Amino acid sequence: MLNKFKNWMIESANIMFDDSKSDLRSLPKTVRLQILIVLSFIWSTVFSLYVFSLTTFIWGWAGVVMAHIGLIIAVYVTFKFFHKAKKENRSVFETGNFNPAKIFAVCFLVFFIFIFTKGVEVLTKTNSYPIKYEGPEKTTLERILEFVK
């Protein structure tokens, strides 16, 4: 049962990401990735319209879209890494191929996760300041009337 599911997952990934088995194999890789991202936008919009209310739609939609794009890119990169590792049985530490783009990508990912967690922390706090703010001492109309006198 587990092997059937594993084979089904491998075949599903091969259909989407393997150049020899994909129905979109005649298109360039960038166009294929664009098609997957556009489809993720469409399905994210449909899901968000169905699940989220009008007031929470944009936040829910943005989260679902980012999750879809992240999932597509993560699956694609993972599949390509394993596919390449199957062909070349060498470690990056053996070859010394420390690509600056790879190092930058890892640093950016760590930075993005740090910023995202801080943003979530700020959004979940009720007040980020230690001093309570009760609002202005005067209303807007009272402040305007001071200048009009």
C-alpha positions in Angstrom: 0.0 0.0 0.0 2.8 2.4 1.0 4.8 1.5 -2.1 1.8 2.2 -4.4 1.4 5.6 -2.8 5.2 6.2 -3.2 5.1 5.2 -6.8 2.0 7.4 -7.5 3.8 10.4 -5.9 7.0 9.7 -8.0 4.9 9.4 -11.2 3.0 12.6 -10.4 6.3 14.5 -9.9 7.7 13.0 -13.1 4.7 14.1 -15.1 5.2 17.7 -13.9 9.0 18.0 -13.6 10.7 15.4 -15.7 11.6 16.7 -19.1 11.1 13.4 -20.9 7.7 12.7 -19.5 6.0 16.1 -19.1 3.2 17.0 -21.5 4.7 20.5 -21.6 8.2 19.2 -22.6 8.2 21.2 -25.8 8.0 24.5 -23.8 11.0 26.2 -22.2 11.4 25.5 -18.5 10.7 29.1 -17.6 7.3 29.0 -19.4 6.5 25.7 -17.7 7.2 27.3 -14.3 5.1 30.3 -15.3 2.2 28.0 -16.2 2.4 26.3 -12.8 2.5 29.6 -11.0 -0.5 31.0 -12.9 -2.4 27.8 -12.1 -1.5 28.2 -8.5 -2.9 31.8 -8.6 -6.1 30.6 -10.1 -6.6 27.7 -7.7 -5.6 29.9 -4.7 -8.2 32.5 -5.7 -10.9 29.8 -6.1 -10.0 28.3 -2.7 -9.8 31.7 -1.0 -13.2 32.8 -2.4 -14.7 29.7 -1.0 -13.0 29.6 2.4 -12.3 33.2 3.6 -14.8 35.9 4.3 -14.6 39.3 2.6 -12.7 40.9 5.4 -10.0 38.2 5.6 -9.9 37.4 1.9 -6.7 39.3 0.9 -4.7 37.9 3.8 -5.9 34.4 3.3 -5.3 34.7 -0.5 -1.8 36.0 -0.1 -0.9 33.3 2.3 -2.3 30.6 0.1 -0.6 32.0 -3.0 2.8 32.3 -1.2 2.3 28.7 0.0 1.6 27.5 -3.5 4.5 29.3 -5.0 6.8 28.1 -2.3 5.6 24.6 -2.6 6.0 24.6 -6.4 9.6 26.0 -6.2 10.5 23.7 -3.3 9.2 20.6 -5.0 10.9 21.6 -8.3 14.2 22.3 -6.7 14.1 19.1 -4.6 13.1 17.0 -7.5 16.0 18.5 -9.6 18.5 18.0 -6.8 17.6 14.3 -6.4 17.5 13.8 -10.1 20.9 15.4 -10.5 22.3 13.5 -7.5 21.2 10.2 -9.1 23.2 11.0 -12.2 26.3 12.5 -10.5 27.2 10.6 -7.4 29.5 13.4 -6.0 29.1 15.7 -3.0 29.5 19.4 -3.3 32.1 19.2 -0.6 34.2 16.9 -2.7 34.0 19.1 -5.8 34.4 22.4 -4.0 31.6 23.9 -6.0 30.4 26.5 -3.6 28.3 28.6 -5.9 27.8 32.2 -4.6 24.2 32.1 -5.8 23.5 29.0 -3.6 25.1 30.7 -0.6 23.0 33.9 -1.3 19.8 31.8 -1.6 20.4 30.1 1.7 21.2 33.4 3.4 18.1 35.1 1.9 15.9 32.2 3.0 17.2 32.4 6.6 16.7 36.2 6.5 13.2 35.9 5.1 12.2 33.4 7.7 13.6 35.7 10.4 11.6 38.7 9.1 8.5 36.6 8.6 8.6 35.3 12.2 9.1 38.8 13.5 6.2 40.1 11.4 4.0 37.3 12.8 5.1 38.2 16.3 4.2 41.9 15.8 0.8 41.0 14.3 -0.1 38.7 17.2 0.8 41.2 20.0 -2.0 43.5 21.0 0.4 46.4 21.7 4.1 46.5 20.9 4.7 49.5 23.2 5.2 49.3 26.9 3.2 52.5 27.5 -0.5 52.2 27.0 -1.9 54.6 24.4 -5.4 55.8 25.1 -5.7 58.0 22.0 -5.3 61.8 21.5 -6.3 64.2 24.3 -8.5 66.2 21.9 -10.6 65.2 19.0 -9.7 66.1 15.4 -12.4 68.8 15.3 -11.1 70.4 18.4 -7.6 70.5 17.0 -8.8 72.1 13.7 -10.8 74.7 15.6 -7.6 75.8 17.4 -6.2 76.9 14.1 -9.4 78.5 12.7 -9.9 80.9 15.6 
